[in-house]
Every structure is written in structure tokens, then in C-alpha cells.
Amino acid sequence: MEYLTVKEVAALKGCSERNIRDQVKKGKISSKQVISNKNRHSCYMIPVSSLPDDLKSKYYGRLKKEAGTAPELKETELLKPHKKVVKKPFEEYSADERQEIALWCGIIREWQELRVKYKKKTSFDADFVGKCRLEYGERINISTDILYRKYAAFRENDYDGLIDKRGGWNRGISFMDDDVWKMFTRIYLVSSRPTVSRCYTDLKAWCAKNYPELYSSMPSERTFRRRIKSEIPDCVIEFTRYGKKSCFDKYLAYIERDYTDLNANDIWIADNHTLDIVSLSSEGKPHRLSLTAYMDAKSGVIVGWNLCDNPCSQSTLLAFRAAVLNGYGIPLGVYFDNGSEFLTHDIAGRGHRKKADWNSGDDPPTILSLLGVKMVNALVKNAKAKNIERYFLIFKESISKAFSGYSGGTILERPEDLAKKIKNREIPTDDEVAELLSTLINGGYNCKAYGGKEKRYRGMTRIDVWNESINSPEVMFRDAADEDLVLLLARTSRFQKIKRNGVCIELYGKKIWFKDENTSFHVNKEVYVRYDPANLDEVRVYDKETGRFLWVYKRTDYLDVPYDAKDEEGQNKIAVAMKHIARNRKAIVQAVAAYTDSDAIDVLAARINEAASNMDKMKICRPKTVHPITAAELNSEYPGRENIISVSISDELAALKAVNDRLEKTKGA
């Protein structure tokens, strides 16, 4: 690739050098910085290929003019017929080739100017060749025939004919069969990454068996290597042999984020990192802790962090809580990825998750909504958008490697003596790591030099950048009182009904129950629970409908009794649990007595009184017109019943007594 200096480009464009430098700094003209051989200062070199088409044409036109054009030749008897050639533009040749073209053009012009002065021109041609050999030495290969051939090419503007192609006459030309090349790329461009030698050997064996007609014309292994280098793009090799992610990370364009208009506490970026440190847990088992951290996007300061066994929503909230309590205030927004430890219903909601029951809208208010913090979700598989990822690499190099339990990020980085240190317990404990972490992050990172792109902060530390930005007039620093933070940062459960054992929250797959002495009176009431993740001794219960605070429930560990509780400790737990149950039973009995402890009411008397009060309403209103009916008329209307009026009451009672006697004897059968 050809490069021009700023001075040469300015002369070509007809403007000042300052103008060209300004365009280079603004990115309008591509360039690279090199050290000048003259004064050892840094200077810009501009590739010719990046110039506009008009400047490129002007540049190559000057070079072509310097090389010269062929004069008219009247004597054609010495020239042999020249083969037809494919002419290429002058700018397609390299700088060395253009120098060679210019050299031969100068030689031919000098030869033609001197040749016209001699009568015996053929004798002069031999003398001129001798002169050129003495003058140019090994720089050119010249003879009378070569001179004539070069002149013929010069006349036809055939620049290829002016170049010495010895040793490279077939450069770029391959006699490889297309099918052979396709088979080779098929076995070379695979994720197992075989070597060229292995692919060449396999290809020869395959062709010998299946395509013997191609075997004899197969080129050498070196030919395949040259063609790989000249023909297959590096991005294709990276994609097929090293994977899509590696290819896109190296060869795709990336977005430059502008932090100029951003202020401190505008955005906090959160992420998790598994420490490259093996430490001893409280049970004495070696393991690796995880770090949840928040970084201020403007300054790069790590504002809050938390250590946990595995990344989870609890650690996300504790790290945010630590940042607020450390004095950094409350941000305007947070930048999360799409992990389940961040997209939690009570911290910030489920984001853009698609599952219907995750975004039902029937959830209590989230912590970030109460704080007025906006959540932004990163695109899936877009780790480049979070500059906190780079901090974790710094953490590994500057902090993790200082611990005796350093394990490395991969198996290749793992120290050989790590297993011995773990066996001899020569590794730190979790408490030791947590104790040193505050000093190493605050003093070892936050107080180091700011490495961002804003030049106005050059020479300042990260914490100085945060302090200067947060104290600028346009920034509104948001914070809350300690007593309000306890409520604002409290976690929230989903809506639930109060059960016999009270309300519960679920942590690490285990339910923790809370209740008070009056829980039995509120069973089946719909509520939600808010709790401080740093203090799980009690929770606050809120009404679902109104959102009003109702009660404080205490933790009920006394109800958690082992199934096989035969020892003294187990029996004591059972006794404590039964005591609480008995207390609740007594409370229910007392409540029942409170509602029923009154003089008995005579229900019959109450009903007689009610009936007597209504007797004045008992009035029969007969119509004024009455149609009398006599016994004779009745008997005439109902034949066979002539003697119905003569039946006495004593006869009816006797018949009824007979029926009762029969029922008594048969027992109702």
C-alpha cells in the first residue's frame, strides 16, 4: 500500500497542511501514525487508496506524466510485431513497478533523442546498450533485443511490457484444478483446524482413490499455502476454523460510545464475575466466590459490590444497596444484561421477557420503580456494550493474581502448585477475601488513573472524575435518608394468601415462614411481603388491594422441626413449637368467648314477641257480595256424598286411633 505525507496530500489538493491535519484528526481522511526517520517525531501517513477519486486520478496522472509517453516512431522496420496485450491502468501497479516503468521510459526517450543524430542507427543501438550497462549496472537487464521489445511496449502503452517479470512471470496464475481447490477448502475450513500438511495429505489420498485423473496434475503443498494466503479472506478462515464469535469480535465494526454528554450517576452498569481465586468456605470447603459489581459508566468507578457463592437476585440487590450506603447516592438508570439474577420481578421487573406469566402486570411495585431508577437491558450476546467486562480483566490481573489461591481463568493458566496449596490449606478464607476486597477495589482501582476517552480528565483518577462530574451544576444528586432506604431497598414477594403458618419468602430454594400471634385470624387474606435481605428476622406485610402496611411478622424457626427428632434437642424444639401452637389455640378460644360471652336469649319468647307485635296486622277482609251454599246444593253437585254432613267428629277420631295402633304394631312398616 502506498502512503503520502501530509505535505504531499496538501500539495495535491492545493490547500494548507493544517487543513489536511484537521481532516485526519476528525476521521475524514484515513491515516496511520509513524515515527519520522528525519526528526524521530510522530507524523501522519495517508494511504493513496483512501483519497477521493479525483485526487487519486490527479496523483496517478502526475506519475504517468513523469514516466513519459511514447514519441512517434517513423522507423518501424526494426520492430517486431507485438502481441496483443490487455492493458491495465497505471495506478494498478505498485510503487516499485511504477519506478521501473519510469526508468525504462527515461531510457527509451534518451535512446530516441540520440538515435536520430546517427546515420548507422543499428551500430548506435549497440553502443547505447553498452552505455546503459555501464551507467545502470545490475539495476536493469538490457540488450539490443530487450531494448527493441521495451520500445514496442512503450509505443503501445503496454506497461506490463516495461516490467521485468523474471522469477515472477506466473505470479497470481495457478494451474490448480477448481475441483481440487474446492475439495481442499472443504477439509481445511472446519472447526477442528487441521494443518495444511494434514489437509494436503488427506486430499492426495482421496484423489488417488476416487479421482486418479486429478492426482497427476495436483500442485505442491506450497501452492496451496500461497493460494490460502492470497485468496481466502482472513475473516472466512476465522469464522470457519475459530468460530462465529471470534470472527465477529475481530472483523466486524464496533460502535464508539460517546460519554461526553453523560454525567456521574446517570448510568450504573452491573455484572457478575467468578473470581479466579480458590478460597475456603465457612465449612472449610475450597470453592470460588462470585463478585456482583456496579460501575459508574461516566467515571469507571466501582461504586458497590457483593460476594456470593453463585450469582443471584439477592446478590444483585445487596451490591446495589452497598453502593447507595457507601455514599454514591441513587442513579438515574441501571444497565443490566438478560440474566435471571437481574430480571427479577421485585427488583426491576422481567424486562422484555416474552413469557406471559412473567409480565402479567399483577405484581407489587419494584424496588427500582420506588427509587425512580430506569432499567436498560443489553442486547442478547452483546457483552461489548458493558465496559465493566474490561474491569473484570483488570481485576484478574491486578487483584486475583496477588492471592495465593489464584486459579487462573482457564486450565492453561492454572498454577501447577495450586492443588498442593489447597491440600495444605494454604489458601485464603472467604472472610479474608471479603476483608481485603474493599481496600483493593477502592485503593487499587478507584484511585488509579482515569483511562477513558475524554481528554479533559487526563491526569485525574477515577474517583476524581466522579467527584468533579457529580458536583457540576447540571447534575442532581439523589439520595435518601437511612430510615427510608431500609424500606426503599426492601425486597418484595409476589402476592400470596396468608396460610396457617403465616407468609413465606423463598431463598436459595428454601421457604422461610413468618407469623405472629394473630395470624390465625387473617388466614386467606391476600397480601404481599417486603423484607430487608440483610435482616431476615422479620418481614413487613402489606394489603394487596390498598397497598397499606398491616403488620410485622417474626421468623418462625420454631416450627421447623426435624422429622426424626428423638434426641433431647429435637424434643426441646417440639416442646417450643407445641407451646406456640397452644398459645395460638388459647387466643382463638378467647376470641370465641369474647364474641359469645353474653346472657342466653329465649328464642321462643323473642319469636312470640315478634308475632304478637304483628297481630294488629291480622285482618280478614271479606268481599261484600257472598254466594251462600246449602247442604242440599253440595250433595247435588257431588253424587255419592249425600251423607257427608252426617259424619260425626267422634267417628273421625276413632278412625285416626285405628291407624296409629296399626303403625305402632308394625313399627312403621
C-alpha positions in Angstrom: 0.0 0.0 0.0 1.3 3.4 -1.0 1.3 6.3 1.6 1.7 10.0 1.2 2.8 12.6 3.7 0.5 15.4 4.8 2.6 17.8 2.8 2.3 15.8 -0.4 -1.5 15.5 0.0 -1.8 19.2 0.7 0.2 20.0 -2.5 -2.0 17.5 -4.4 -5.3 19.1 -3.2 -4.0 22.7 -3.3 -4.7 23.5 0.4 -2.8 24.1 3.6 -1.2 21.3 5.6 -3.2 22.4 8.6 -6.4 21.7 6.7 -5.3 18.1 6.0 -4.2 17.5 9.6 -7.7 18.7 10.8 -9.4 16.3 8.5 -7.2 13.5 9.7 -8.0 14.2 13.3 -11.7 14.3 12.6 -11.5 11.0 10.9 -12.5 12.3 7.4 -9.2 11.1 6.0 -7.7 7.7 7.0 -4.2 7.7 8.2 -1.7 5.9 10.4 0.9 7.4 12.7 4.6 6.5 12.2 7.9 7.8 13.5 9.7 10.0 11.0 13.3 8.9 10.1 14.4 12.6 10.0 13.4 14.0 13.4 12.1 10.9 15.1 8.8 12.7 15.7 5.3 11.1 15.1 3.7 12.0 11.8 0.7 11.1 9.7 1.0 8.8 6.6 -2.1 8.8 4.4 -2.8 5.8 2.1 -3.5 6.7 -1.5 -6.4 4.3 -1.6 -8.3 6.4 1.0 -8.1 9.6 -1.1 -11.1 10.8 -3.1 -11.3 9.6 -6.8 -10.3 13.0 -8.2 -7.2 13.2 -6.0 -6.2 9.6 -6.9 -6.6 10.4 -10.6 -4.6 13.5 -10.2 -1.8 11.7 -8.3 -1.5 8.8 -10.8 -1.7 11.3 -13.7 1.4 13.1 -12.4 3.2 9.8 -12.0 2.2 8.8 -15.5 3.4 12.2 -16.8 6.7 11.7 -15.0 7.1 8.3 -16.6 6.6 9.9 -20.0 4.6 8.9 -23.1 5.9 7.2 -26.3 7.0 9.6 -29.1 6.1 8.9 -32.7 8.4 6.4 -34.4 8.8 6.5 -38.2 11.3 3.7 -38.5 9.3 0.5 -37.9 11.5 -1.9 -39.8 13.4 -2.8 -36.6 10.3 -3.5 -34.6 8.9 -7.0 -34.5 5.1 -7.5 -34.5 4.0 -7.1 -30.9 1.4 -9.4 -29.4 -1.9 -8.1 -28.3 -2.0 -7.4 -24.6 -4.6 -6.5 -22.0 -3.7 -3.0 -20.8 -4.0 -2.1 -17.1 -4.4 1.4 -15.7 -1.2 3.0 -14.4 -2.5 3.2 -10.8 -2.9 -0.5 -10.5 0.9 -1.0 -10.4 2.8 -1.0 -7.2 5.3 1.8 -6.4 8.3 -0.4 -7.3 6.7 -1.3 -10.6 6.0 2.3 -11.4 9.6 3.2 -10.7 10.7 0.6 -13.1 8.3 1.8 -15.7 9.5 5.4 -15.3 13.2 4.2 -15.6 12.5 2.4 -18.9 10.6 5.4 -20.2 13.5 7.6 -19.5 16.0 5.2 -21.1 13.8 4.9 -24.2 13.3 8.7 -24.6 17.1 9.2 -24.2 17.7 6.5 -26.8 15.3 8.0 -29.3 16.7 11.6 -28.9 20.3 10.4 -29.5 19.4 7.9 -32.2 18.2 10.5 -34.7 21.7 12.0 -34.9 23.3 8.9 -36.3 23.2 7.5 -39.8 24.1 4.0 -38.8 21.4 3.6 -36.2 21.9 -0.1 -35.6 25.6 0.5 -34.7 24.5 3.2 -32.3 21.9 0.9 -30.7 24.7 -1.5 -29.7 26.8 1.4 -28.3 23.8 2.7 -26.4 23.2 -0.7 -24.8 26.8 -0.7 -23.7 26.4 2.8 -22.2 23.3 1.7 -20.2 25.1 -1.3 -18.8 27.9 0.9 -17.5 25.5 3.5 -16.2 22.9 1.3 -14.5 24.9 -1.8 -13.7 22.7 -4.6 -12.3 19.7 -2.4 -11.9 18.5 -3.4 -15.3 18.9 -6.2 -17.7 19.4 -4.8 -21.2 20.4 -5.9 -24.6 19.5 -4.8 -28.2 16.6 -7.2 -28.5 15.3 -6.2 -25.0 15.6 -2.5 -25.9 13.5 -3.1 -29.1 10.9 -5.1 -27.1 10.7 -2.4 -24.4 10.3 0.3 -27.1 7.4 -1.7 -28.8 5.7 -1.9 -25.4 6.4 1.8 -24.8 4.7 2.8 -28.0 1.6 0.8 -27.2 1.5 2.0 -23.6 1.8 -1.6 -22.5 3.2 -1.1 -19.0 3.4 -4.8 -18.4 6.0 -5.0 -21.2 8.2 -2.5 -19.4 8.4 -4.5 -16.2 11.0 -7.2 -15.6 8.9 -10.3 -14.7 11.7 -12.8 -14.4 11.1 -15.1 -11.5 7.5 -13.9 -11.2 6.1 -14.3 -14.7 3.4 -16.7 -13.4 2.7 -14.8 -10.1 -1.0 -15.0 -9.4 -1.6 -17.6 -12.0 -2.5 -21.1 -10.8 -2.9 -24.2 -12.8 -4.8 -25.9 -10.0 -8.0 -27.6 -11.0 -11.1 -25.9 -9.5 -12.4 -29.2 -8.1 -9.2 -29.9 -6.3 -9.3 -26.5 -4.7 -12.9 -26.9 -3.6 -12.1 -30.2 -2.0 -9.1 -28.7 -0.3 -11.1 -25.8 1.2 -13.8 -28.2 2.3 -11.5 -30.1 4.5 -9.4 -27.1 5.5 -12.1 -24.7 6.6 -13.5 -26.7 9.5 -13.7 -26.1 13.3 -11.2 -28.9 14.1 -8.5 -26.7 12.5 -6.3 -29.3 10.7 -2.9 -28.2 9.4 -2.3 -27.5 5.7 0.1 -30.5 5.6 -2.6 -32.8 7.0 -5.2 -31.5 4.6 -2.8 -31.9 1.7 -2.1 -35.5 2.6 -5.7 -36.3 3.0 -6.6 -34.7 -0.3 -3.9 -36.7 -2.2 -5.1 -39.9 -0.7 -8.7 -39.1 -1.6 -7.9 -38.1 -5.2 -5.7 -41.2 -5.7 -8.6 -43.4 -4.9 -11.6 -41.5 -6.3 -10.2 -39.0 -8.9 -7.0 -40.5 -10.4 -7.3 -38.1 -13.4 -6.7 -35.2 -11.0 -3.9 -36.8 -8.9 -1.2 -36.3 -11.6 -1.9 -32.6 -12.0 -2.1 -31.8 -8.3 0.3 -28.9 -7.4 2.6 -28.9 -4.5 1.7 -28.2 -0.9 3.4 -24.8 -1.1 1.0 -23.8 -3.9 -1.9 -24.5 -1.6 -0.3 -22.4 1.1 0.2 -19.5 -1.3 -3.4 -19.6 -2.5 -4.8 -19.7 1.0 -2.8 -16.6 1.8 -3.7 -14.7 -1.4 -7.3 -15.8 -1.9 -9.2 -16.8 1.2 -10.1 -13.7 3.4 -8.9 -13.8 7.0 -12.4 -13.4 8.2 -13.6 -16.5 6.4 -10.7 -18.5 7.9 -11.5 -17.1 11.4 -15.3 -17.9 11.0 -14.8 -21.5 9.9 -11.8 -22.5 11.9 -12.3 -20.5 15.2 -16.0 -19.8 15.3 -18.6 -17.1 14.6 -18.0 -15.2 17.8 -14.2 -15.0 17.4 -14.7 -13.8 13.8 -17.3 -11.1 14.6 -15.2 -9.9 17.6 -12.2 -9.4 15.3 -13.6 -8.3 12.0 -17.0 -6.6 12.5 -17.3 -2.9 13.0 -17.9 -1.7 16.6 -19.9 1.2 18.0 -18.0 4.0 19.7 -20.0 5.2 22.7 -19.9 8.9 23.4 -19.5 9.7 27.1 -19.3 13.4 26.7 -22.9 14.2 27.5 -23.1 11.6 30.3 -22.8 12.6 33.9 -21.8 10.6 37.0 -24.7 8.5 38.4 -26.6 8.7 35.1 -26.0 5.0 34.4 -24.6 2.2 36.6 -23.5 -0.9 34.8 -24.0 -4.2 36.7 -22.5 -7.6 36.0 -21.2 -10.8 37.7 -17.7 -12.3 37.7 -16.5 -15.6 39.1 -13.3 -14.8 41.0 -10.1 -16.6 39.8 -9.3 -17.3 43.4 -9.9 -20.6 45.3 -10.9 -19.8 48.9 -12.1 -21.8 51.9 -15.8 -21.5 52.8 -17.2 -21.4 56.3 -17.5 -25.2 56.2 -13.8 -25.5 55.2 -14.5 -26.5 51.6 -12.5 -25.0 48.7 -14.6 -23.1 46.2 -14.6 -19.9 44.0 -16.7 -17.0 45.0 -18.7 -14.8 42.6 -18.5 -11.0 42.6 -21.5 -8.8 41.7 -20.4 -5.2 41.0 -21.8 -1.9 39.9 -19.7 0.5 37.8 -20.4 4.2 37.1 -20.4 4.5 33.3 -19.0 8.0 33.3 -16.0 7.6 35.6 -15.5 3.9 35.7 -15.6 3.9 39.5 -16.8 0.6 41.1 -19.5 2.0 43.4 -20.8 -1.1 45.0 -20.1 -4.9 45.1 -21.1 -8.1 46.9 -19.6 -11.5 47.2 -21.7 -14.6 47.0 -21.5 -18.3 46.2 -23.5 -18.0 43.0 -24.9 -15.0 41.1 -28.5 -14.4 42.2 -31.0 -11.7 42.6 -30.2 -11.4 46.3 -26.6 -10.5 45.5 -27.7 -8.0 42.8 -29.8 -6.1 45.4 -27.1 -6.3 48.1 -24.5 -4.9 45.7 -26.9 -2.0 44.8 -27.6 -1.5 48.5 -23.9 -1.3 49.3 -23.4 1.3 46.5 -26.1 3.5 47.9 -25.0 3.1 51.5 -21.4 3.8 50.5 -22.4 7.4 49.8 -22.7 7.3 46.0 -26.4 8.2 46.0 -29.1 6.8 43.7 -28.5 6.6 40.0 -31.0 7.6 37.2 -30.6 4.3 35.5 -29.0 0.9 35.6 -27.7 -1.2 32.7 -28.4 -5.0 33.1 -27.9 -7.9 30.8 -30.6 -10.6 30.4 -29.6 -12.9 33.3 -32.3 -14.1 35.7 -30.3 -12.7 38.6 -31.1 -9.2 37.2 -34.5 -9.6 35.6 -36.3 -10.3 38.9 -40.0 -9.4 39.5 -39.3 -7.3 42.6 -36.0 -5.6 41.7 -36.7 -4.2 38.3 -39.3 -6.5 36.6 -38.8 -9.1 34.0 -37.6 -6.7 31.3 -38.6 -7.8 27.8 -39.0 -11.4 28.7 -41.7 -13.0 26.5 -43.3 -15.5 28.8 -46.9 -14.3 29.6 -46.9 -15.0 33.4 -43.7 -13.1 33.8 -45.2 -9.9 32.6 -48.8 -10.3 33.8 -48.7 -6.9 35.5 -50.2 -8.3 38.6 -47.1 -7.7 40.8 -46.3 -5.3 43.6 -44.2 -2.2 42.8 -40.5 -3.0 42.1 -37.6 -1.5 44.1 -36.2 0.4 41.2 -39.6 1.9 40.4 -39.9 3.1 44.0 -36.4 4.7 43.7 -37.2 6.3 40.3 -34.4 4.3 38.6 -34.8 3.3 34.9 -33.7 -0.2 33.8 -32.0 -0.6 30.4 -31.4 -4.2 29.1 -28.4 -5.0 26.9 -29.0 -6.9 23.7 -28.5 -10.6 23.9 -24.9 -11.8 23.3 -23.6 -8.2 23.3 -21.0 -8.2 26.1 -19.1 -5.5 24.3 -21.7 -3.0 25.3 -20.7 -3.3 29.0 -17.3 -1.8 29.8 -17.4 -3.4 33.2 -16.3 -6.6 31.4 -12.9 -4.9 30.9 -12.8 -4.2 34.6 -13.0 -7.9 35.4 -9.9 -8.5 33.3 -8.1 -5.7 35.3 -9.4 -7.3 38.5 -7.9 -10.6 37.4 -4.5 -9.2 36.6 -4.1 -6.7 39.5 -6.0 -8.4 42.3 -6.7 -12.1 41.7 -3.1 -12.9 40.9 -1.9 -11.4 44.2 -3.7 -14.2 46.2 -2.1 -17.5 47.0 -5.3 -19.2 45.8 -5.1 -17.8 42.3 -6.5 -20.5 39.9 -6.4 -18.8 36.5 -9.2 -18.1 34.1 -8.6 -21.4 32.2 -7.0 -24.7 32.8 -3.9 -23.5 30.9 -3.5 -20.6 33.3 -3.8 -22.7 36.4 -0.6 -22.7 38.5 1.0 -26.1 39.0 1.2 -25.8 42.8 -2.5 -24.9 43.2 -3.5 -28.4 44.2 -0.7 -28.6 46.8 -1.8 -25.3 48.3 -5.4 -26.4 48.5 -4.4 -29.7 50.2 -2.2 -27.9 52.7 -4.9 -25.2 53.3 -2.5 -22.5 52.1 -5.4 -20.6 50.5 -7.3 -17.6 52.0 -10.7 -17.9 53.6 -13.9 -16.2 52.3 -13.7 -13.7 55.2 -10.1 -12.8 54.3 -11.0 -12.2 50.7 -14.0 -10.1 51.6 -12.0 -8.1 54.1 -9.2 -7.3 51.6 -11.6 -6.6 48.7 -12.7 -3.2 49.9 -9.1 -1.9 50.1 -8.1 -3.5 46.8 -11.1 -2.1 44.9 -11.1 1.4 46.4 -7.4 2.0 46.7 -6.2 -0.3 43.9 -8.7 0.6 41.2 -10.9 3.6 42.0 -7.9 5.7 43.0 -5.9 4.8 39.8 -5.6 7.0 36.7 -8.7 7.5 34.6 -8.4 5.6 31.3 -11.4 6.9 29.4 -11.6 8.8 26.2 -12.4 12.3 27.5 -9.2 14.3 27.3 -10.4 16.9 29.8 -10.0 14.2 32.5 -6.4 13.2 31.6 -4.2 13.0 34.6 -7.1 12.5 37.0 -8.1 9.4 39.0 -11.4 7.7 38.5 -12.8 8.9 41.8 -11.7 12.4 41.0 -13.6 12.2 37.7 -16.7 11.0 39.6 -16.3 13.8 42.2 -15.9 16.5 39.6 -18.8 15.3 37.5 -21.3 14.8 40.4 -20.5 18.3 41.7 -21.2 20.0 38.4 -24.2 22.4 38.4 -26.3 20.4 35.9 -26.2 17.1 38.0 -29.0 16.5 40.5 -27.6 14.2 43.2 -30.3 11.9 44.5 -30.1 10.2 47.9 -32.5 9.1 50.7 -32.4 9.1 54.5 -31.2 5.8 56.2 -34.6 5.0 57.6 -36.2 5.5 54.2 -33.6 3.4 52.4 -34.4 0.4 54.6 -37.9 0.5 53.1 -37.0 1.6 49.6 -34.4 -1.2 49.3 -36.6 -3.9 50.8 -37.4 -6.8 48.6 -40.9 -7.6 47.7 -42.6 -11.0 47.3 -45.4 -11.8 44.9 -49.0 -11.6 46.1 -49.9 -14.5 48.4 -52.6 -15.6 50.8 -51.8 -15.9 54.4 -51.7 -19.6 55.4 -51.8 -21.4 58.7 -48.0 -20.9 59.1 -48.2 -17.3 58.0 -46.4 -15.8 55.0 -43.2 -17.1 53.4 -40.3 -15.9 51.2 -38.2 -18.3 49.2 -34.4 -18.0 49.3 -32.0 -20.5 47.6 -34.8 -23.0 47.1 -36.0 -23.0 50.8 -39.1 -21.4 52.2 -38.8 -19.2 55.3 -42.0 -18.6 57.2 -43.1 -15.6 59.3 -46.1 -15.1 61.5 -47.4 -13.5 64.7 -49.8 -14.5 67.5 -52.8 -13.2 65.5 -52.0 -14.9 62.2 -54.8 -17.4 62.6 -57.4 -14.6 62.4 -56.1 -13.5 59.0 -55.8 -16.8 57.1 -56.7 -16.5 53.4 -56.2 -12.7 53.3 -54.3 -11.6 50.2 -51.1 -9.7 50.9 -47.6 -9.2 49.8 -44.4 -9.1 51.9 -41.4 -6.7 51.9 -38.2 -7.7 53.7 -34.7 -6.5 54.2 -32.3 -9.0 52.6 -29.7 -8.2 55.2 -32.1 -8.8 58.1 -34.3 -11.9 57.7 -35.6 -11.9 61.3 -38.8 -10.1 60.4 -40.9 -9.0 57.4 -43.5 -6.3 56.8 -46.9 -7.4 55.5 -48.9 -5.1 53.1 -52.5 -5.4 51.9 -52.9 -6.4 48.3 -55.8 -4.1 47.4 -54.8 -0.9 49.1 -51.0 -1.4 49.5 -51.2 -0.3 53.1 -48.9 -1.6 55.8 -50.6 -4.1 58.0 -48.3 -6.0 60.4 -44.8 -7.0 61.2 -44.3 -10.8 61.2 -41.5 -12.5 63.0 -39.5 -15.5 61.7 -40.9 -18.9 62.8 -37.9 -21.1 63.0 -39.5 -22.9 66.0 -41.9 -24.6 63.5 -39.1 -26.1 61.5 -38.5 -29.4 63.4 -36.6 -32.4 62.0 -38.6 -35.4 61.1 -36.6 -37.8 63.3 -36.4 -35.6 66.5 -35.8 -38.3 69.1 -32.8 -36.6 70.8 -33.0 -34.0 73.6 -32.6 -31.1 71.2 -35.3 -32.4 68.9 -37.7 -32.9 71.8 -37.0 -29.4 73.0 -37.8 -28.0 69.6 -41.1 -29.9 69.6 -41.9 -28.6 73.0 -41.3 -25.0 71.9 -43.4 -25.5 68.8 -46.3 -27.0 70.8 -46.1 -24.1 73.3 -46.6 -21.6 70.4 -49.4 -23.7 69.0 -51.1 -23.9 72.4 -50.8 -20.1 72.7 -52.5 -19.7 69.4 -55.2 -22.1 70.4 -55.8 -20.2 73.6 -56.1 -17.0 71.6 -58.7 -18.5 69.3 -60.7 -19.8 72.3 -60.5 -16.3 74.0 -61.7 -14.7 70.8 -64.6 -17.1 70.6 -65.5 -16.4 74.2 -65.4 -12.7 73.5 -67.9 -13.0 70.8 -70.2 -15.4 72.6 -69.9 -14.4 76.3 -73.4 -12.9 76.9 -76.8 -13.9 78.6 -78.7 -16.6 76.7 -81.6 -15.3 74.6 -85.0 -17.1 74.8 -85.5 -17.6 71.1 -89.2 -18.8 71.5 -90.0 -15.7 73.6 -88.3 -13.5 71.0 -90.4 -15.0 68.2 -93.7 -14.8 70.2 -93.0 -11.2 70.9 -92.3 -10.6 67.2 -95.5 -12.5 66.3 -97.6 -10.5 68.9 -96.3 -7.2 67.6 -97.8 -8.2 64.2 -101.2 -9.3 65.5 -102.7 -5.9 64.8 -102.0 -6.5 61.1 -104.0 -9.8 61.1 -107.3 -8.6 59.5 -109.5 -10.6 57.1 -111.3 -8.5 54.5 -114.4 -10.4 53.2 -116.0 -9.3 49.9 -119.3 -7.5 50.1 -121.0 -10.0 47.7 -121.3 -13.5 49.1 -122.8 -16.5 47.4 -124.2 -18.8 50.0 -124.0 -22.6 49.6 -126.5 -25.0 51.3 -126.1 -28.7 52.2 -128.6 -29.7 49.5 -126.7 -28.0 46.8 -123.5 -29.6 47.9 -124.9 -33.1 47.8 -126.4 -32.5 44.4 -123.0 -31.4 43.0 -121.2 -34.3 44.4 -123.1 -37.6 43.9 -122.4 -40.4 46.4 -121.7 -38.0 49.2 -125.2 -37.4 50.4 -124.4 -38.4 53.9 -121.1 -36.5 54.3 -122.7 -33.9 56.5 -123.9 -36.6 59.0 -120.4 -37.9 59.8 -119.5 -37.1 63.4 -116.2 -36.0 64.8 -116.1 -39.0 67.2 -116.1 -41.3 64.2 -113.0 -39.4 62.6 -111.1 -39.7 65.9 -111.8 -43.4 66.1 -110.5 -44.0 62.6 -107.4 -42.0 63.3 -106.8 -44.1 66.5 -107.0 -47.3 64.5 -104.4 -46.1 62.1 -102.0 -45.2 64.9 -102.4 -48.5 66.5 -101.6 -50.3 63.3 -98.5 -48.3 62.8 -97.3 -49.0 66.4 -97.7 -52.7 65.9 -95.9 -52.8 62.5 -93.2 -50.3 63.6 -94.0 -48.1 60.7 -93.6 -50.9 58.1 
